[in-house]
Amino acid sequence: MKKILIIISSKAGKSELEIKKEDILRVYEENNIDYEVQIEETLYKGHIEKLINDFDKESIEDKYAIICGGDGSLNELVNACYGNDIAVGLVPTGTGNDFAKNFDYTNFNVNSIFKFTTSPIDLIRINNKLCVNVTSLGFDTHVLKGAYDILEKDSSLGKKAYIYSVINSLKEITYEDLEIELKDLCGNLITMKGEYLISALCNGSYYGSGFNPAPLAKINDGYINLITASKIPFYKLPNMIIKYKNGNHQKSPYLNEYKTFEGVIKSSKSFLANIDGEIFETDKIDFKVLKKAINWIYFN
């Protein structure tokens, strides 16, 4: 027996893609789909975890959980499903929808929800939490925090809030004094120390509402792409930000990319960081790739 649990996030932001509960039910009924479907809308913080806990207890052979939401809601779903035999999928109805950029949703519509295959993808363990897409710290997290503040005042701005926040953040550039240790793909230990503008641990290629820090990153390649940006002359920053957004920064002398399985980023003082857009404060990030950690739903 198969069952799909479709969760519609009530906190998803403004998006080009809109999926309504009644549309899903209509397609389900019109197509005589031969497996069970349950549709729930989130009502409170932690509701996704509660829904998955209940779903996991059901005696069903094949379980699929699909979130209609953004990167934050997807992160909640993955953290709840990890370790259970539940495949996960995403209908991108958030503001940034960065993880969705690793797939092709060009012709996606409500009918697509019931046409899919599954295949495992990697995750990143960050301290005691899971990261689906990108964990980063430094300038980009300050931009993210600024964008959230702007959206709180005017949610209709959508993705424009990130651009406004970049401009505002350029007025006060700060660098984080970090020690970084990592194991490369040959098992060698690499140690670095210095002041960094950005440090981004990438499973996927995009974050920050369309910035492309790791164009070659793949969600099933078995390793993490660590992107670091050292001190950049202020007059070069605007052009560098444009290149960084478009994924054309690989030849820059100020940015480096490392392929790694695990490592640690630490500082003598606390810093702001974010996991899939969820901001937190810490002075140490332990990270490790979890290969083929969860089954992903690929819509046909």
N, C-alpha and C positions, 0 to 999 in steps of 0.2 A: 504493500500500500504506500502511496505517496501523498504528501501534504505540503502545501506552500503556505507559510505565514507571511503576509504582506503587512508591513508596518508603515504607516504614514506619519511622518514626523510633524508635529504641530509647530515646532520651532524653526523649520526650514525657512530660509530667507527668500528673497525675490529671485525667480528663475524663469528662463525662457520655456522650460518644460513644466507642464502642469498635468498632474495625474490625480483624478478624483475617484473616491471610493465607488461612487455609482457607475462610473465608466468601467472600472475593473469588473464589477459584478455583472454588468451588461455583457461584456465580452465573454466572461466565464460561462454565463447561462446560454448565450447564443451559439457557442462552439462546443457544447456538450463535453467539456473537459472531464477526463476520467479520473481525476484525483481531487482530493479535498482542498479547499481554499478557505483560509481564515483571514479576514482583514481587520486590522486594529489601528486606531489613531492614538498617538501618545497623549496622555492626559497630565502627566507630572514627571518631574525629574526622577530617573531611575525606573521608569515604566518599561523601557526596552528590556532591561535586565529581568524584570519580573515576567514579562511575556515569554522570554527565552527560557527562563527557568521552568515555567509551566509547560512550554512546548517540549522541552527535553524529557520531561517525565512521561510523555505520551508514548504508547506502544505502537510506533509507526516505523516502518523499515527505512524509508527515504524521506528525509526532512530538508526543506529549503526555507530560508528566511531572507526576505527581500525588504530593504529599507527604501522608502521614498523620502529622501532628505539630502542633507549635505555631508561634508566630510566628518563633521563632529558626530552626527547621528550614526554614520557608518562605523566610526571608531567605537562608539558604544556597543553597536551590534556585534562587531568582531570580538571585542573583549568579553562579551557575554557568551558568544558561541564557541570560542576557542576551547579545545579539549572535549567538546561534545561533537557528535557525529551529525552536524548541521552545516550544509552548504550555505554560503552567504552571497547576496547580490545587491546591486545598487541601481535605483532609478534616480538620477541626479536632479533633485528639485531644490538644491541649496543655492546660496549666493555665489560662492567661488567655484564649487564643483571641480576641484583640482584633480582628485583621484580619477574622476570620470574621464579625464583627458588622456588616460592611458588606453582607452577603448574608443570604438567608433559608435557613437549614438546618433549619427546623422539621420538615419531613417527610422529611428526608434519611435514607437507609438504604443498605446495601451495594449494592442494585440501582441506586441513583442514580449510582454511579461511572461507569457505561457509557452514561449519557444526558446529553449536554451540548452546548453550543454554545460558540463562542469569540468574544472581542471584546477589542481592545487597552485597556490601562490605563496610567496614568502611573506613574513612579517618581521618586524624589528622589536625585540624586547628592550624597552627603555626603563631602567630601574625596575619597578614592579608593575609596569603597565605595557600594553602592546601598542605599537605604532603600525598603521596600515600604509601610510603614504610617506610623510616627511616629518622629522623632528628637527627643529633648528633653534638657534639662539643668536642674539646680537641684533644688528640693525633691523633685520626682517621681522623679528618678534616685536620690536618697538613700533614698526610700521603696522603690524597686525593689531596691536593694542590700540593704536591711534584710529585705525579703520573701524574697530568695534565701537569706540567712543563716538565716532562720526555717525555710524549707523544707528546708534542708540537715539541720537537726536533727529535723524532723518533716514528711516529705513528704506525710503524710496530710491535712494542714491545707488543701492546695489553695488556693483563692481567699481563704480566711480569712487567710492569711499577709499579704496586701496590706493588709487592714484593720488587723491588729495592727501592721504596720510604720508605717502612717499615724499611729496613736496614739503609738507610740514616737518617731517623727520630730518630732512636735509639741513634744517636750520640749527640742529643740535646733534651733531654726529658724536657717538661714543664708541669706544673700542673695549672689548673684553680681554682681560689678561688671563690667558688660559694655558693649561698644560694638557696636551693630547697624547695619548698612547693608543696604538692600534696594531692589530696583526694584519699583514697584507695577505694576499692569496697564496703566497709561498710559505706562510707561517712566520715570516720575519717580524720582529718587533720594531715599530717605528715610533720615535718619541719626538715631539715638537713642543716648543714653548714660545709664546709671544703674544702680541696684541692682535686680536682678530675682529674684523668688522662683521663677518658672518661665518657661522659654522652650521652646515646643513647635512643631516644624515638622511639619505634618500633611498627609499624603496621604489617609489614612483618617480616620474620625471618633472612633475609640476607642483607648485604650491603658491600661496599668496595671491590667489585669484589670477592665475595665468603666468606667473614667472616660471622660467624653465631652467633651473639650476643644473639638472643632470639629464641632458638630452638622450644619453645612451643608456640610462638606467632602465632595467626591466624588472617587473614584479615577480619574475620566476627564475632569475638567473643565479640565485643562491648566494649573493653577496650584497653588501651595502656600498653605495657611492657616497663618500664623504667629500663635500665641497667646502673649502675654506677660502676666505678672502682676508688678506693682510691689509696693512695700512695703504690707503689709496689717496694720492693728492686730491684735494677738494675740487680743483678745476676739472679733474678727469671723472669725477663721480657721476654726473648726469649721463654722460655717454656710456659709462660702464654699466649703469643701472639699465639703460635701454638694451645693451648687449646681453646682460644677465636675464632680462625678461624674455628676450627672443631666443635664448640658448646659443648665442654667438660669442661666448666669452672664453672658450677653451684655450685660446692662444694668449690670453692676457697674462702678463708676468705677476699680476697681483692675486690671481686665483689659482688654486690647485685642486686636483681631484685625486682621491685615493680609493682604491677598491679594497674593501676590508670585510672580515667576518665578525670581528668584535673589538672592543676597546673601551676607553674611558676618556671623558672630557671633564676637567675639574678646574676649580679656581679657589683662590684664598678668600674670595668674597662671593656672596650670592649673586645670581644673574637671572634674568627672565629668559624662559625658553617656552616652546610650545610643541605639543604632540598633536599632529593633525588639526592644528588650529586652536587647541585647548591650552591656554597659557598657564604656566606654573612658575614657581620660583625655587631655585635649588643652587647648590654649589658643586654638584657632581652629577654626571650622567654616565651610567654604565650602559653600554649598548651591545647587542649581539643579534645576528641574523638568525631567524628561525626558518629553516628551509622547508618549503612545501608544507606550511603550517596549517593551512585551512583551504577547503575547497571553495573555489570561486565560480559564480554563475555567470557564464558568458551568453548574452542574448544573441540569438541568431540574426 
